[in-house]
Amino acid sequence: MNQEISTQRVYIIDDDDAVRDAMSMLLESDSIAHRCFSSADEFFDNYSDDQRGCLVLDIRMPGMTGLELQARLQEMNSTLPIIFMTGHGDVPMAVEAMRQGAVDFMRKPISEDDLLARIHQALQQESSLRDQSQEHYRITALIESLTQRELEVFERVAKGDANKAIAIELGISERTVEVHRSQVMKKLETRNLAQLVRIWLVASTR
């Protein structure tokens, strides 16, 4: 697969040349970076997990369908939001796509203003998810630097346990708890208890 520049762009996937051309002109008018593909197979052949942005995807196409592409991207843990474009008879399929994680579906013909608004929302969503993911990876790496004993102290401090209670529970001296606690805060790059608790909460959400 070809590596994609790690910047946000809209990936338009539709087997109708006229639809692709019209959407490309619309996005150009709003200075939105984009690429067009005539099939889901063509997009998938050029897919990279470095890609950022969102998909505007026709639900019914020859070859790999939009739903099939959605399923394959889910298997690869892609976080690219998907906006489905549907014809009149595709609404039940679009509802199923929403259940599987699509952010929206739009009935053809599509209002240009509505499409731009939903694309901007999808791009903002992807940006937020990417930031959250990067923060989680950063925190995970910091926590993995802790020793087993430091991890035990970290979890108990984050839950609000006092040093004395931690010492009794772990069978170590209160002074040893203080030393481990100091090391934990240093390794986790925190300056106070509030920051320590925040890291614990972020790590516990996944």
N, C-alpha and C positions, 0 to 999 in steps of 0.2 A: 504494500500500500504506500502511496505517496505521502510524504510528510507535509502537513498543512501549516502555514504560518500561524503562530499562536495569538491571533487577534480575532475579535468577534466579527462574524460575518453571517449573512443569511444564506442558507442553502435551499435553493428553489428546485424542487423535484417534480416534474410534470411532463407527460409524454406529448402534450399539446404545444407545438412551437409558438403559436400565437399567445398562449397564456404565459409562457416563459418570457417572451419578448416584452409583453406588456408589463409584467412584474419587474423585469430588469430595468425598464425605463422608469417605473415608479420609484424603485429603490435608488436609482441614480439621482433622481430629482431630489431625494432626501439625503443624499451623500451617505448611504448605507452600503458598506462593502458586502458583496454577494458573489455567489457562483451559481450557475444553472446546470442542471443535469436532466437528461431526457428520460431517465429510468432510475429506479431504485438500485438496480444492479450497477449502473455506472457510478452512482454516488458511493456505493459500498466499496467498489474497487478503488476509490480514491479516499476512503475514510482513514483517519488517523485519530488516535485518542488524544492528540494535542489540539484537535479542532475545537474552536470556541464559537458560540453564537446560538443559532436555532435553525430548525428545519421548517420550511413551508412545503408540505408534502401532500400530493394527490393520493387519495386513499385507494383508488382503483386504477391500476396500470397494467400493461402487458408485462409478463415475466414476474419478477418479485413485486408483490403488492405493497402498498404503504403499510398495511398492518404487519406484513411479514418483515419489512425493514424495521419497523418499530420493535418487534420481538427480538430480532437479531441484535439490535443496538442495546436492548435491555440485557441480553445475555453477556454483552461486553461491558456492562456497567457504565454505559454512556450517560452523561448528564445533560445532553443537548435537548432543550425543550422542543416539542413538536407541535406545530399548528397544522391540522389536517384541513385540506380542501375537499369538499364533497359535492356530489351531484344530488339531485332530489331523492333518488332511490337509495342513497348510501347512508342516510341518517342513522339507521340501527347499527351499521358498522362503525360510524363515527362515535356513537355513544359507547360502544365497546372499547374503542380506542381511548376514550377519556377514562374509562375504568382502568385501563392498562397504563395510565400515566400521561397521556397527551394533555397539553395545557389548554387546548382550544380546538374547535373545528368551525369552519366557515362554509356556508352554503354558496355555491356559485349561482349567479355572478356575484363577485365580491366587491363591496364598497372600498375604494382606495383609502379613504380616511380611516375606516374601521381596520383595514389590513395593516396600515402603518402603525396605528395605535396598539394593536395586539402584538405586532413584531417588536415594538419598543418595550412592551411589558415583558415579552419572552426574553429579550436580551438582558433586561434588568434582572430578571429571575436567574438567568444563567450566571450572570456576574456575581450575584449574591451567593449562589450555591458554590461557585468556584472559590470565592473568598472563604466561605465556611469550611470547605474541604481542605484548603491549604492551611488554615489555622488548625484544623484537627490534626493534620499530618505533623505540623510543627510541634504541637503539644504532645502527640504520641511519641515523637522522637525524644523529647525532653524527659518524659516519664520513663522511657526505656533505659535512660541513663542512670536511673536510681538502682541502688542495690536492693535486695529483697527486704532487708531490715528498714531501709529508708522508705521503701514503698509502704510497709506496714505502718510506719509512723505518719507518713503523708496522708494515708487514707483516714487515720483516726483523728489527726489534727483537722483535716478538712471537714470532718463530721462534727467538729466542735468539742472533742474530748480534751480534757486538761492534761498537761504533762504528767501530773501525778497519777492520774487514772491510766494513762498509756503505759507508764512505767510498771504499774502493778499488773496490768493485763499481759504485757510482753515479758515480764520477769526480768526487767533491767532497771538500772538506777535512773532517777529523774534527771541527773546530770547527763547521762548517756542519751536520753530522749532529747534534751536540749541540743546536744551536739548533732544528732541525726536531723533534728528539725532545721538547724542552721544550714546543714548540707543540702537538705531538700530545697530550701528556699533559694540557695545559690544555684543549684543545678536547674531548677525550674524557672530561674530568672525572675523571681518575685521579690517584692520589697515588703509586703505586708500580708496579713491573713486573708484579706478580701481577695487579693489576686490569687492566692493559693486555692481558695475555695472555688473561684471562677474556673481555674484550670481543672480542678476535680470535676466540676459540673459539666464542662465541655467534654472531658474524657468519658464521662458516664453516659453521655447521650447517644453513643453508638456501640 
